[in-house]
Amino acid sequence: MQNNREVRTESLATRFTHAEAATLRIAADSSGKPLREWIRDRLLAAARDPEHDNPIFVELVALRMLLNSVLENLSGGQLLSPAAFSGLVSQIGVRKRDAARTVLAEYAEACGLSTSPQVRNRSDQATA
């Protein structure tokens, strides 16, 4: 160990197109980090937290859930009281992250992409 840090001995390589490399360089430059350090940080963050919730996507799924629930009530001739609407919003707030994971897992499966067992398990729990 040097400076309380484990020595890095592994080197992994991958290839990028010129356009992809340029995109990576721009992102690294805007962060103020050297390209290799920026790539390393981003890859490790993604690997450690593959289920990281994109807040915009989660809120979009929550909005879809709210819209579907309200329209379902309206199409059945039912109006929601303010208290019922607040309760619905609260329920969606609790379920929206799992619902977003379920949507992502469904898209990944439809596209033939694999998802981590953790994502699949959480998605299975969200639909149960």
Distance bins in CASP14 RR format, pairs under 12 A and 6 or more apart:
PFRMAT RR
TARGET T0000
AUTHOR 0000-0000-0000
RMODE 2
METHOD distances of the structure
MODEL  1
1 7 1 0 0 1 0 0 0 0 0 0 0
1 8 0 0 0 0 0 1 0 0 0 0 0
2 8 0 0 0 0 1 0 0 0 0 0 0
2 9 0 0 0 0 0 1 0 0 0 0 0
8 36 0 0 0 0 0 1 0 0 0 0 0
8 37 0 0 0 0 0 1 0 0 0 0 0
8 40 0 0 0 0 1 0 0 0 0 0 0
8 44 0 0 0 0 0 1 0 0 0 0 0
10 40 0 0 0 0 0 1 0 0 0 0 0
11 36 0 0 0 0 0 1 0 0 0 0 0
11 40 0 0 0 0 0 1 0 0 0 0 0
12 36 0 0 0 0 0 1 0 0 0 0 0
12 39 0 0 0 0 0 1 0 0 0 0 0
12 40 0 0 0 0 1 0 0 0 0 0 0
12 43 0 0 0 0 1 0 0 0 0 0 0
12 44 0 0 0 0 0 1 0 0 0 0 0
12 47 0 0 0 0 0 1 0 0 0 0 0
13 36 0 0 0 0 0 1 0 0 0 0 0
13 39 0 0 0 0 0 1 0 0 0 0 0
14 20 0 0 0 0 1 0 0 0 0 0 0
14 21 0 0 0 0 0 1 0 0 0 0 0
14 24 0 0 0 0 0 1 0 0 0 0 0
14 39 0 0 0 0 1 0 0 0 0 0 0
14 43 0 0 0 0 1 0 0 0 0 0 0
15 21 0 0 0 0 1 0 0 0 0 0 0
16 22 0 0 0 0 1 0 0 0 0 0 0
16 23 0 0 0 0 1 0 0 0 0 0 0
16 24 1 0 0 1 0 0 0 0 0 0 0
16 25 0 0 0 0 0 1 0 0 0 0 0
16 35 0 0 0 0 0 1 0 0 0 0 0
16 39 0 0 0 0 1 0 0 0 0 0 0
17 23 0 0 0 0 1 0 0 0 0 0 0
17 24 0 0 0 0 0 1 0 0 0 0 0
18 24 0 0 0 0 0 1 0 0 0 0 0
18 25 0 0 0 0 0 1 0 0 0 0 0
19 25 0 0 0 0 0 1 0 0 0 0 0
19 26 0 0 0 0 0 1 0 0 0 0 0
20 26 0 0 0 0 0 1 0 0 0 0 0
20 27 0 0 0 0 0 1 0 0 0 0 0
20 39 0 0 0 0 0 1 0 0 0 0 0
21 27 0 0 0 0 0 1 0 0 0 0 0
21 28 0 0 0 0 0 1 0 0 0 0 0
21 35 0 0 0 0 1 0 0 0 0 0 0
21 39 0 0 0 0 0 1 0 0 0 0 0
22 28 0 0 0 0 0 1 0 0 0 0 0
22 29 0 0 0 0 0 1 0 0 0 0 0
22 35 0 0 0 0 0 1 0 0 0 0 0
23 29 0 0 0 0 0 1 0 0 0 0 0
23 30 0 0 0 0 0 1 0 0 0 0 0
23 35 0 0 0 0 0 1 0 0 0 0 0
23 38 0 0 0 0 0 1 0 0 0 0 0
23 39 0 0 0 0 0 1 0 0 0 0 0
24 30 0 0 0 0 0 1 0 0 0 0 0
24 31 0 0 0 0 0 1 0 0 0 0 0
24 33 0 0 0 0 0 1 0 0 0 0 0
24 34 0 0 0 0 0 1 0 0 0 0 0
24 35 1 0 0 1 0 0 0 0 0 0 0
24 36 0 0 0 0 0 1 0 0 0 0 0
24 37 0 0 0 0 0 1 0 0 0 0 0
24 38 1 0 0 1 0 0 0 0 0 0 0
24 39 1 0 0 1 0 0 0 0 0 0 0
24 40 0 0 0 0 0 1 0 0 0 0 0
24 42 0 0 0 0 1 0 0 0 0 0 0
24 43 0 0 0 0 0 1 0 0 0 0 0
25 31 0 0 0 0 0 1 0 0 0 0 0
25 32 0 0 0 0 0 1 0 0 0 0 0
25 33 0 0 0 0 0 1 0 0 0 0 0
25 34 0 0 0 0 0 1 0 0 0 0 0
25 35 1 0 1 0 0 0 0 0 0 0 0
25 36 0 0 0 0 0 1 0 0 0 0 0
25 38 0 0 0 0 1 0 0 0 0 0 0
25 39 0 0 0 0 0 1 0 0 0 0 0
26 32 0 0 0 0 0 1 0 0 0 0 0
26 35 0 0 0 0 1 0 0 0 0 0 0
26 38 0 0 0 0 0 1 0 0 0 0 0
27 33 0 0 0 0 1 0 0 0 0 0 0
27 35 0 0 0 0 1 0 0 0 0 0 0
27 38 1 0 0 1 0 0 0 0 0 0 0
27 39 0 0 0 0 1 0 0 0 0 0 0
27 41 0 0 0 0 0 1 0 0 0 0 0
27 42 0 0 0 0 1 0 0 0 0 0 0
28 34 1 0 0 1 0 0 0 0 0 0 0
28 35 1 0 1 0 0 0 0 0 0 0 0
28 36 0 0 0 0 1 0 0 0 0 0 0
28 37 1 0 0 1 0 0 0 0 0 0 0
28 38 1 1 0 0 0 0 0 0 0 0 0
28 39 1 0 0 1 0 0 0 0 0 0 0
28 40 0 0 0 0 0 1 0 0 0 0 0
28 41 0 0 0 0 1 0 0 0 0 0 0
28 42 0 0 0 0 1 0 0 0 0 0 0
29 35 0 0 0 0 1 0 0 0 0 0 0
29 37 0 0 0 0 0 1 0 0 0 0 0
29 38 0 0 0 0 1 0 0 0 0 0 0
30 38 0 0 0 0 1 0 0 0 0 0 0
31 37 0 0 0 0 1 0 0 0 0 0 0
31 38 1 0 1 0 0 0 0 0 0 0 0
31 39 0 0 0 0 0 1 0 0 0 0 0
31 41 0 0 0 0 1 0 0 0 0 0 0
31 42 0 0 0 0 1 0 0 0 0 0 0
32 38 1 0 0 1 0 0 0 0 0 0 0
32 41 0 0 0 0 0 1 0 0 0 0 0
33 39 0 0 0 0 1 0 0 0 0 0 0
33 40 0 0 0 0 1 0 0 0 0 0 0
33 41 1 0 0 1 0 0 0 0 0 0 0
33 42 0 0 0 0 1 0 0 0 0 0 0
34 40 0 0 0 0 1 0 0 0 0 0 0
34 41 0 0 0 0 0 1 0 0 0 0 0
35 41 0 0 0 0 0 1 0 0 0 0 0
35 42 0 0 0 0 0 1 0 0 0 0 0
36 42 0 0 0 0 0 1 0 0 0 0 0
36 43 0 0 0 0 0 1 0 0 0 0 0
37 43 0 0 0 0 0 1 0 0 0 0 0
37 44 0 0 0 0 0 1 0 0 0 0 0
38 44 0 0 0 0 0 1 0 0 0 0 0
38 45 0 0 0 0 0 1 0 0 0 0 0
39 45 0 0 0 0 0 1 0 0 0 0 0
39 46 0 0 0 0 0 1 0 0 0 0 0
40 46 0 0 0 0 0 1 0 0 0 0 0
40 47 0 0 0 0 0 1 0 0 0 0 0
41 47 0 0 0 0 0 1 0 0 0 0 0
41 48 0 0 0 0 0 1 0 0 0 0 0
42 48 0 0 0 0 0 1 0 0 0 0 0
42 49 0 0 0 0 0 1 0 0 0 0 0
42 52 0 0 0 0 0 1 0 0 0 0 0
43 49 0 0 0 0 0 1 0 0 0 0 0
43 50 0 0 0 0 0 1 0 0 0 0 0
44 50 0 0 0 0 0 1 0 0 0 0 0
45 52 1 0 0 1 0 0 0 0 0 0 0
46 52 1 0 0 1 0 0 0 0 0 0 0
46 116 0 0 0 0 0 1 0 0 0 0 0
47 116 0 0 0 0 0 1 0 0 0 0 0
48 116 0 0 0 0 0 1 0 0 0 0 0
48 118 0 0 0 0 0 1 0 0 0 0 0
49 116 0 0 0 0 0 1 0 0 0 0 0
49 118 0 0 0 0 0 1 0 0 0 0 0
49 119 0 0 0 0 0 1 0 0 0 0 0
50 101 0 0 0 0 0 1 0 0 0 0 0
50 104 0 0 0 0 0 1 0 0 0 0 0
50 105 0 0 0 0 0 1 0 0 0 0 0
50 108 0 0 0 0 0 1 0 0 0 0 0
50 114 0 0 0 0 0 1 0 0 0 0 0
50 115 0 0 0 0 1 0 0 0 0 0 0
50 116 1 0 1 0 0 0 0 0 0 0 0
50 117 0 0 0 0 0 1 0 0 0 0 0
50 118 1 0 0 1 0 0 0 0 0 0 0
50 119 1 0 0 1 0 0 0 0 0 0 0
50 120 0 0 0 0 0 1 0 0 0 0 0
50 122 0 0 0 0 0 1 0 0 0 0 0
51 58 0 0 0 0 0 1 0 0 0 0 0
51 97 0 0 0 0 1 0 0 0 0 0 0
51 98 0 0 0 0 0 1 0 0 0 0 0
51 100 0 0 0 0 1 0 0 0 0 0 0
51 101 1 0 0 1 0 0 0 0 0 0 0
51 102 0 0 0 0 0 1 0 0 0 0 0
51 104 0 0 0 0 1 0 0 0 0 0 0
51 105 0 0 0 0 1 0 0 0 0 0 0
51 108 0 0 0 0 0 1 0 0 0 0 0
51 115 0 0 0 0 1 0 0 0 0 0 0
51 116 1 0 0 1 0 0 0 0 0 0 0
51 117 0 0 0 0 0 1 0 0 0 0 0
51 118 1 0 0 1 0 0 0 0 0 0 0
51 119 1 0 1 0 0 0 0 0 0 0 0
51 120 0 0 0 0 0 1 0 0 0 0 0
51 121 0 0 0 0 0 1 0 0 0 0 0
51 122 1 0 0 1 0 0 0 0 0 0 0
51 123 0 0 0 0 1 0 0 0 0 0 0
51 126 0 0 0 0 0 1 0 0 0 0 0
52 58 0 0 0 0 0 1 0 0 0 0 0
52 97 0 0 0 0 0 1 0 0 0 0 0
52 100 0 0 0 0 0 1 0 0 0 0 0
52 101 0 0 0 0 0 1 0 0 0 0 0
52 104 0 0 0 0 0 1 0 0 0 0 0
52 116 0 0 0 0 0 1 0 0 0 0 0
52 118 0 0 0 0 0 1 0 0 0 0 0
52 119 0 0 0 0 0 1 0 0 0 0 0
53 59 0 0 0 0 1 0 0 0 0 0 0
53 60 0 0 0 0 0 1 0 0 0 0 0
53 61 0 0 0 0 1 0 0 0 0 0 0
53 62 0 0 0 0 0 1 0 0 0 0 0
53 96 0 0 0 0 1 0 0 0 0 0 0
53 97 1 0 1 0 0 0 0 0 0 0 0
53 98 0 0 0 0 1 0 0 0 0 0 0
53 99 0 0 0 0 0 1 0 0 0 0 0
53 100 1 0 0 1 0 0 0 0 0 0 0
53 101 1 0 0 1 0 0 0 0 0 0 0
53 103 0 0 0 0 0 1 0 0 0 0 0
53 104 0 0 0 0 1 0 0 0 0 0 0
53 119 0 0 0 0 0 1 0 0 0 0 0
53 122 0 0 0 0 0 1 0 0 0 0 0
54 60 0 0 0 0 1 0 0 0 0 0 0
54 61 0 0 0 0 1 0 0 0 0 0 0
54 96 0 0 0 0 0 1 0 0 0 0 0
54 97 0 0 0 0 0 1 0 0 0 0 0
54 100 1 0 0 1 0 0 0 0 0 0 0
54 101 0 0 0 0 0 1 0 0 0 0 0
54 103 0 0 0 0 0 1 0 0 0 0 0
54 104 0 0 0 0 1 0 0 0 0 0 0
55 61 0 0 0 0 0 1 0 0 0 0 0
55 62 0 0 0 0 0 1 0 0 0 0 0
55 96 0 0 0 0 0 1 0 0 0 0 0
55 97 0 0 0 0 1 0 0 0 0 0 0
55 100 0 0 0 0 1 0 0 0 0 0 0
56 62 0 0 0 0 0 1 0 0 0 0 0
56 63 0 0 0 0 0 1 0 0 0 0 0
56 100 0 0 0 0 0 1 0 0 0 0 0
57 63 0 0 0 0 0 1 0 0 0 0 0
57 64 0 0 0 0 0 1 0 0 0 0 0
57 96 0 0 0 0 1 0 0 0 0 0 0
57 97 0 0 0 0 0 1 0 0 0 0 0
57 99 0 0 0 0 0 1 0 0 0 0 0
57 100 1 0 1 0 0 0 0 0 0 0 0
57 101 0 0 0 0 1 0 0 0 0 0 0
57 103 0 0 0 0 1 0 0 0 0 0 0
57 104 1 0 0 1 0 0 0 0 0 0 0
57 107 0 0 0 0 0 1 0 0 0 0 0
58 64 0 0 0 0 0 1 0 0 0 0 0
58 65 0 0 0 0 0 1 0 0 0 0 0
58 92 0 0 0 0 0 1 0 0 0 0 0
58 93 0 0 0 0 1 0 0 0 0 0 0
58 95 0 0 0 0 0 1 0 0 0 0 0
58 96 1 0 1 0 0 0 0 0 0 0 0
58 97 1 0 1 0 0 0 0 0 0 0 0
58 98 0 0 0 0 1 0 0 0 0 0 0
58 99 0 0 0 0 1 0 0 0 0 0 0
58 100 1 0 1 0 0 0 0 0 0 0 0
58 101 0 0 0 0 1 0 0 0 0 0 0
58 102 0 0 0 0 0 1 0 0 0 0 0
58 103 0 0 0 0 1 0 0 0 0 0 0
58 104 0 0 0 0 0 1 0 0 0 0 0
59 65 0 0 0 0 0 1 0 0 0 0 0
59 66 0 0 0 0 0 1 0 0 0 0 0
59 92 0 0 0 0 0 1 0 0 0 0 0
59 93 0 0 0 0 1 0 0 0 0 0 0
59 96 1 0 0 1 0 0 0 0 0 0 0
59 97 0 0 0 0 0 1 0 0 0 0 0
59 99 0 0 0 0 0 1 0 0 0 0 0
59 100 0 0 0 0 1 0 0 0 0 0 0
60 66 0 0 0 0 0 1 0 0 0 0 0
60 67 0 0 0 0 0 1 0 0 0 0 0
60 96 0 0 0 0 1 0 0 0 0 0 0
60 99 0 0 0 0 0 1 0 0 0 0 0
60 100 0 0 0 0 1 0 0 0 0 0 0
60 103 0 0 0 0 1 0 0 0 0 0 0
60 104 0 0 0 0 0 1 0 0 0 0 0
61 67 0 0 0 0 0 1 0 0 0 0 0
61 68 0 0 0 0 0 1 0 0 0 0 0
61 92 0 0 0 0 1 0 0 0 0 0 0
61 93 0 0 0 0 0 1 0 0 0 0 0
61 95 0 0 0 0 1 0 0 0 0 0 0
61 96 1 0 1 0 0 0 0 0 0 0 0
61 97 0 0 0 0 1 0 0 0 0 0 0
61 98 0 0 0 0 1 0 0 0 0 0 0
61 99 1 0 1 0 0 0 0 0 0 0 0
61 100 1 0 1 0 0 0 0 0 0 0 0
61 101 0 0 0 0 1 0 0 0 0 0 0
61 102 0 0 0 0 1 0 0 0 0 0 0
61 103 1 0 1 0 0 0 0 0 0 0 0
61 104 0 0 0 0 1 0 0 0 0 0 0
61 106 0 0 0 0 0 1 0 0 0 0 0
61 107 0 0 0 0 0 1 0 0 0 0 0
61 126 0 0 0 0 0 1 0 0 0 0 0
62 68 0 0 0 0 0 1 0 0 0 0 0
62 69 0 0 0 0 0 1 0 0 0 0 0
62 88 0 0 0 0 0 1 0 0 0 0 0
62 89 0 0 0 0 1 0 0 0 0 0 0
62 90 0 0 0 0 0 1 0 0 0 0 0
62 91 0 0 0 0 0 1 0 0 0 0 0
62 92 1 0 1 0 0 0 0 0 0 0 0
62 93 1 0 0 1 0 0 0 0 0 0 0
62 94 0 0 0 0 0 1 0 0 0 0 0
62 95 0 0 0 0 1 0 0 0 0 0 0
62 96 1 1 0 0 0 0 0 0 0 0 0
62 97 0 0 0 0 1 0 0 0 0 0 0
62 98 0 0 0 0 0 1 0 0 0 0 0
62 99 1 0 0 1 0 0 0 0 0 0 0
62 100 1 0 0 1 0 0 0 0 0 0 0
62 103 0 0 0 0 0 1 0 0 0 0 0
63 69 0 0 0 0 0 1 0 0 0 0 0
63 70 0 0 0 0 0 1 0 0 0 0 0
63 89 0 0 0 0 0 1 0 0 0 0 0
63 92 0 0 0 0 1 0 0 0 0 0 0
63 93 0 0 0 0 0 1 0 0 0 0 0
63 96 0 0 0 0 1 0 0 0 0 0 0
63 99 0 0 0 0 0 1 0 0 0 0 0
63 100 0 0 0 0 0 1 0 0 0 0 0
64 70 0 0 0 0 0 1 0 0 0 0 0
64 71 0 0 0 0 0 1 0 0 0 0 0
64 92 0 0 0 0 1 0 0 0 0 0 0
64 95 0 0 0 0 0 1 0 0 0 0 0
64 96 0 0 0 0 1 0 0 0 0 0 0
64 99 0 0 0 0 1 0 0 0 0 0 0
64 100 0 0 0 0 1 0 0 0 0 0 0
64 102 0 0 0 0 0 1 0 0 0 0 0
64 103 0 0 0 0 1 0 0 0 0 0 0
65 71 0 0 0 0 0 1 0 0 0 0 0
65 72 0 0 0 0 0 1 0 0 0 0 0
65 88 0 0 0 0 1 0 0 0 0 0 0
65 89 0 0 0 0 1 0 0 0 0 0 0
65 91 0 0 0 0 1 0 0 0 0 0 0
65 92 1 0 1 0 0 0 0 0 0 0 0
65 93 0 0 0 0 1 0 0 0 0 0 0
65 94 0 0 0 0 0 1 0 0 0 0 0
65 95 1 0 0 1 0 0 0 0 0 0 0
65 96 1 0 0 1 0 0 0 0 0 0 0
65 97 0 0 0 0 0 1 0 0 0 0 0
65 98 0 0 0 0 0 1 0 0 0 0 0
65 99 1 0 0 1 0 0 0 0 0 0 0
65 100 0 0 0 0 1 0 0 0 0 0 0
65 102 0 0 0 0 0 1 0 0 0 0 0
65 103 0 0 0 0 0 1 0 0 0 0 0
65 126 0 0 0 0 0 1 0 0 0 0 0
66 72 0 0 0 0 0 1 0 0 0 0 0
66 73 0 0 0 0 0 1 0 0 0 0 0
66 80 0 0 0 0 0 1 0 0 0 0 0
66 85 0 0 0 0 1 0 0 0 0 0 0
66 86 0 0 0 0 0 1 0 0 0 0 0
66 87 0 0 0 0 0 1 0 0 0 0 0
66 88 1 0 0 1 0 0 0 0 0 0 0
66 89 1 0 0 1 0 0 0 0 0 0 0
66 90 0 0 0 0 0 1 0 0 0 0 0
66 91 0 0 0 0 1 0 0 0 0 0 0
66 92 1 0 1 0 0 0 0 0 0 0 0
66 93 0 0 0 0 1 0 0 0 0 0 0
66 95 0 0 0 0 0 1 0 0 0 0 0
66 96 0 0 0 0 1 0 0 0 0 0 0
66 99 0 0 0 0 0 1 0 0 0 0 0
67 73 0 0 0 0 0 1 0 0 0 0 0
67 74 0 0 0 0 0 1 0 0 0 0 0
67 75 0 0 0 0 0 1 0 0 0 0 0
67 88 0 0 0 0 0 1 0 0 0 0 0
67 89 0 0 0 0 0 1 0 0 0 0 0
67 92 0 0 0 0 0 1 0 0 0 0 0
68 74 0 0 0 0 0 1 0 0 0 0 0
68 75 0 0 0 0 0 1 0 0 0 0 0
68 88 0 0 0 0 0 1 0 0 0 0 0
68 92 0 0 0 0 1 0 0 0 0 0 0
68 99 0 0 0 0 0 1 0 0 0 0 0
69 75 0 0 0 0 0 1 0 0 0 0 0
69 76 0 0 0 0 0 1 0 0 0 0 0
69 78 0 0 0 0 0 1 0 0 0 0 0
69 80 0 0 0 0 1 0 0 0 0 0 0
69 84 0 0 0 0 0 1 0 0 0 0 0
69 85 0 0 0 0 1 0 0 0 0 0 0
69 87 0 0 0 0 0 1 0 0 0 0 0
69 88 1 0 1 0 0 0 0 0 0 0 0
69 89 0 0 0 0 1 0 0 0 0 0 0
69 91 0 0 0 0 1 0 0 0 0 0 0
69 92 1 0 0 1 0 0 0 0 0 0 0
69 93 0 0 0 0 0 1 0 0 0 0 0
69 95 0 0 0 0 0 1 0 0 0 0 0
69 99 0 0 0 0 0 1 0 0 0 0 0
70 76 0 0 0 0 0 1 0 0 0 0 0
70 77 0 0 0 0 0 1 0 0 0 0 0
70 78 0 0 0 0 1 0 0 0 0 0 0
70 79 0 0 0 0 1 0 0 0 0 0 0
70 80 1 0 0 1 0 0 0 0 0 0 0
70 84 0 0 0 0 0 1 0 0 0 0 0
70 85 1 0 0 1 0 0 0 0 0 0 0
70 88 1 0 0 1 0 0 0 0 0 0 0
70 89 0 0 0 0 0 1 0 0 0 0 0
70 92 0 0 0 0 0 1 0 0 0 0 0
71 77 0 0 0 0 0 1 0 0 0 0 0
71 78 0 0 0 0 0 1 0 0 0 0 0
71 80 0 0 0 0 0 1 0 0 0 0 0
71 88 0 0 0 0 0 1 0 0 0 0 0
72 78 0 0 0 0 1 0 0 0 0 0 0
72 80 0 0 0 0 0 1 0 0 0 0 0
72 88 0 0 0 0 0 1 0 0 0 0 0
73 79 1 0 0 1 0 0 0 0 0 0 0
73 80 1 0 1 0 0 0 0 0 0 0 0
73 81 0 0 0 0 0 1 0 0 0 0 0
73 84 0 0 0 0 1 0 0 0 0 0 0
73 85 0 0 0 0 1 0 0 0 0 0 0
73 88 0 0 0 0 1 0 0 0 0 0 0
74 80 0 0 0 0 1 0 0 0 0 0 0
74 85 0 0 0 0 0 1 0 0 0 0 0
78 84 0 0 0 0 1 0 0 0 0 0 0
78 85 0 0 0 0 0 1 0 0 0 0 0
78 88 0 0 0 0 0 1 0 0 0 0 0
79 85 0 0 0 0 1 0 0 0 0 0 0
80 86 0 0 0 0 1 0 0 0 0 0 0
80 87 0 0 0 0 1 0 0 0 0 0 0
80 88 1 0 0 1 0 0 0 0 0 0 0
80 89 0 0 0 0 0 1 0 0 0 0 0
81 87 0 0 0 0 1 0 0 0 0 0 0
81 88 0 0 0 0 0 1 0 0 0 0 0
82 88 0 0 0 0 0 1 0 0 0 0 0
82 89 0 0 0 0 0 1 0 0 0 0 0
83 89 0 0 0 0 0 1 0 0 0 0 0
83 90 0 0 0 0 0 1 0 0 0 0 0
84 90 0 0 0 0 0 1 0 0 0 0 0
84 91 0 0 0 0 0 1 0 0 0 0 0
85 91 0 0 0 0 0 1 0 0 0 0 0
85 92 0 0 0 0 0 1 0 0 0 0 0
86 92 0 0 0 0 0 1 0 0 0 0 0
86 93 0 0 0 0 0 1 0 0 0 0 0
87 93 0 0 0 0 1 0 0 0 0 0 0
87 94 0 0 0 0 0 1 0 0 0 0 0
88 94 0 0 0 0 0 1 0 0 0 0 0
88 95 0 0 0 0 0 1 0 0 0 0 0
88 96 0 0 0 0 0 1 0 0 0 0 0
89 95 0 0 0 0 0 1 0 0 0 0 0
89 96 0 0 0 0 0 1 0 0 0 0 0
90 96 0 0 0 0 0 1 0 0 0 0 0
91 98 0 0 0 0 0 1 0 0 0 0 0
91 99 0 0 0 0 0 1 0 0 0 0 0
92 98 0 0 0 0 0 1 0 0 0 0 0
92 99 0 0 0 0 1 0 0 0 0 0 0
92 100 0 0 0 0 0 1 0 0 0 0 0
93 99 0 0 0 0 1 0 0 0 0 0 0
93 100 0 0 0 0 0 1 0 0 0 0 0
94 126 0 0 0 0 0 1 0 0 0 0 0
95 101 0 0 0 0 0 1 0 0 0 0 0
95 102 0 0 0 0 1 0 0 0 0 0 0
95 103 0 0 0 0 0 1 0 0 0 0 0
95 122 0 0 0 0 0 1 0 0 0 0 0
95 125 0 0 0 0 0 1 0 0 0 0 0
95 126 1 0 0 1 0 0 0 0 0 0 0
95 127 0 0 0 0 0 1 0 0 0 0 0
95 128 0 0 0 0 0 1 0 0 0 0 0
96 102 0 0 0 0 0 1 0 0 0 0 0
96 103 0 0 0 0 0 1 0 0 0 0 0
96 126 0 0 0 0 1 0 0 0 0 0 0
97 103 0 0 0 0 0 1 0 0 0 0 0
97 104 0 0 0 0 0 1 0 0 0 0 0
97 119 0 0 0 0 0 1 0 0 0 0 0
97 122 0 0 0 0 1 0 0 0 0 0 0
97 123 0 0 0 0 0 1 0 0 0 0 0
97 125 0 0 0 0 0 1 0 0 0 0 0
97 126 0 0 0 0 1 0 0 0 0 0 0
98 104 0 0 0 0 0 1 0 0 0 0 0
98 105 0 0 0 0 0 1 0 0 0 0 0
98 119 0 0 0 0 0 1 0 0 0 0 0
98 121 0 0 0 0 0 1 0 0 0 0 0
98 122 1 0 0 1 0 0 0 0 0 0 0
98 123 1 0 0 1 0 0 0 0 0 0 0
98 124 0 0 0 0 0 1 0 0 0 0 0
98 125 1 0 0 1 0 0 0 0 0 0 0
98 126 1 1 0 0 0 0 0 0 0 0 0
98 127 0 0 0 0 1 0 0 0 0 0 0
98 128 0 0 0 0 0 1 0 0 0 0 0
99 105 0 0 0 0 0 1 0 0 0 0 0
99 106 0 0 0 0 0 1 0 0 0 0 0
99 122 0 0 0 0 0 1 0 0 0 0 0
99 123 0 0 0 0 1 0 0 0 0 0 0
99 125 0 0 0 0 0 1 0 0 0 0 0
99 126 1 0 1 0 0 0 0 0 0 0 0
99 127 0 0 0 0 1 0 0 0 0 0 0
100 106 0 0 0 0 0 1 0 0 0 0 0
100 107 0 0 0 0 0 1 0 0 0 0 0
100 119 0 0 0 0 0 1 0 0 0 0 0
100 122 0 0 0 0 0 1 0 0 0 0 0
100 123 0 0 0 0 1 0 0 0 0 0 0
100 126 0 0 0 0 1 0 0 0 0 0 0
101 107 0 0 0 0 0 1 0 0 0 0 0
101 108 0 0 0 0 0 1 0 0 0 0 0
101 115 0 0 0 0 1 0 0 0 0 0 0
101 116 0 0 0 0 0 1 0 0 0 0 0
101 118 0 0 0 0 1 0 0 0 0 0 0
101 119 1 0 1 0 0 0 0 0 0 0 0
101 120 0 0 0 0 1 0 0 0 0 0 0
101 121 0 0 0 0 1 0 0 0 0 0 0
101 122 1 0 1 0 0 0 0 0 0 0 0
101 123 1 0 1 0 0 0 0 0 0 0 0
101 124 0 0 0 0 0 1 0 0 0 0 0
101 125 0 0 0 0 1 0 0 0 0 0 0
101 126 1 0 0 1 0 0 0 0 0 0 0
101 127 0 0 0 0 0 1 0 0 0 0 0
102 108 0 0 0 0 0 1 0 0 0 0 0
102 109 0 0 0 0 0 1 0 0 0 0 0
102 115 0 0 0 0 0 1 0 0 0 0 0
102 119 0 0 0 0 1 0 0 0 0 0 0
102 120 0 0 0 0 1 0 0 0 0 0 0
102 121 0 0 0 0 0 1 0 0 0 0 0
102 122 0 0 0 0 1 0 0 0 0 0 0
102 123 1 0 1 0 0 0 0 0 0 0 0
102 124 0 0 0 0 1 0 0 0 0 0 0
102 125 0 0 0 0 1 0 0 0 0 0 0
102 126 1 0 1 0 0 0 0 0 0 0 0
102 127 1 0 1 0 0 0 0 0 0 0 0
102 128 0 0 0 0 0 1 0 0 0 0 0
103 109 0 0 0 0 0 1 0 0 0 0 0
103 110 0 0 0 0 0 1 0 0 0 0 0
103 115 0 0 0 0 0 1 0 0 0 0 0
103 119 0 0 0 0 0 1 0 0 0 0 0
103 122 0 0 0 0 0 1 0 0 0 0 0
103 123 0 0 0 0 1 0 0 0 0 0 0
103 126 0 0 0 0 1 0 0 0 0 0 0
103 127 0 0 0 0 0 1 0 0 0 0 0
104 110 0 0 0 0 0 1 0 0 0 0 0
104 111 0 0 0 0 0 1 0 0 0 0 0
104 113 0 0 0 0 1 0 0 0 0 0 0
104 115 1 0 0 1 0 0 0 0 0 0 0
104 116 0 0 0 0 0 1 0 0 0 0 0
104 119 1 0 0 1 0 0 0 0 0 0 0
104 120 0 0 0 0 0 1 0 0 0 0 0
104 122 0 0 0 0 0 1 0 0 0 0 0
104 123 1 0 0 1 0 0 0 0 0 0 0
104 126 0 0 0 0 0 1 0 0 0 0 0
105 111 0 0 0 0 0 1 0 0 0 0 0
105 112 0 0 0 0 0 1 0 0 0 0 0
105 113 0 0 0 0 1 0 0 0 0 0 0
105 114 0 0 0 0 0 1 0 0 0 0 0
105 115 1 0 1 0 0 0 0 0 0 0 0
105 116 0 0 0 0 1 0 0 0 0 0 0
105 117 0 0 0 0 0 1 0 0 0 0 0
105 118 0 0 0 0 0 1 0 0 0 0 0
105 119 1 0 1 0 0 0 0 0 0 0 0
105 120 1 0 0 1 0 0 0 0 0 0 0
105 121 0 0 0 0 1 0 0 0 0 0 0
105 122 0 0 0 0 1 0 0 0 0 0 0
105 123 1 1 0 0 0 0 0 0 0 0 0
105 124 0 0 0 0 1 0 0 0 0 0 0
105 125 0 0 0 0 0 1 0 0 0 0 0
105 126 0 0 0 0 1 0 0 0 0 0 0
105 127 0 0 0 0 1 0 0 0 0 0 0
106 112 0 0 0 0 0 1 0 0 0 0 0
106 113 0 0 0 0 0 1 0 0 0 0 0
106 115 0 0 0 0 1 0 0 0 0 0 0
106 119 0 0 0 0 0 1 0 0 0 0 0
106 120 0 0 0 0 0 1 0 0 0 0 0
106 123 1 0 0 1 0 0 0 0 0 0 0
106 124 0 0 0 0 0 1 0 0 0 0 0
106 126 0 0 0 0 0 1 0 0 0 0 0
106 127 0 0 0 0 1 0 0 0 0 0 0
107 113 0 0 0 0 1 0 0 0 0 0 0
107 115 0 0 0 0 1 0 0 0 0 0 0
107 119 0 0 0 0 0 1 0 0 0 0 0
107 123 0 0 0 0 0 1 0 0 0 0 0
108 114 1 0 0 1 0 0 0 0 0 0 0
108 115 1 0 1 0 0 0 0 0 0 0 0
108 116 0 0 0 0 1 0 0 0 0 0 0
108 119 1 0 0 1 0 0 0 0 0 0 0
108 120 0 0 0 0 1 0 0 0 0 0 0
108 123 0 0 0 0 1 0 0 0 0 0 0
109 115 1 0 0 1 0 0 0 0 0 0 0
109 119 0 0 0 0 0 1 0 0 0 0 0
109 120 0 0 0 0 1 0 0 0 0 0 0
109 123 0 0 0 0 1 0 0 0 0 0 0
109 124 0 0 0 0 0 1 0 0 0 0 0
113 119 0 0 0 0 0 1 0 0 0 0 0
113 120 0 0 0 0 0 1 0 0 0 0 0
114 120 0 0 0 0 1 0 0 0 0 0 0
115 121 0 0 0 0 1 0 0 0 0 0 0
115 122 0 0 0 0 1 0 0 0 0 0 0
115 123 1 0 0 1 0 0 0 0 0 0 0
115 124 0 0 0 0 0 1 0 0 0 0 0
116 122 0 0 0 0 1 0 0 0 0 0 0
116 123 0 0 0 0 0 1 0 0 0 0 0
117 123 0 0 0 0 0 1 0 0 0 0 0
117 124 0 0 0 0 0 1 0 0 0 0 0
118 124 0 0 0 0 0 1 0 0 0 0 0
118 125 0 0 0 0 0 1 0 0 0 0 0
119 125 0 0 0 0 0 1 0 0 0 0 0
119 126 0 0 0 0 0 1 0 0 0 0 0
120 126 0 0 0 0 0 1 0 0 0 0 0
120 127 0 0 0 0 0 1 0 0 0 0 0
121 127 0 0 0 0 0 1 0 0 0 0 0
121 128 0 0 0 0 0 1 0 0 0 0 0
122 128 0 0 0 0 0 1 0 0 0 0 0
END
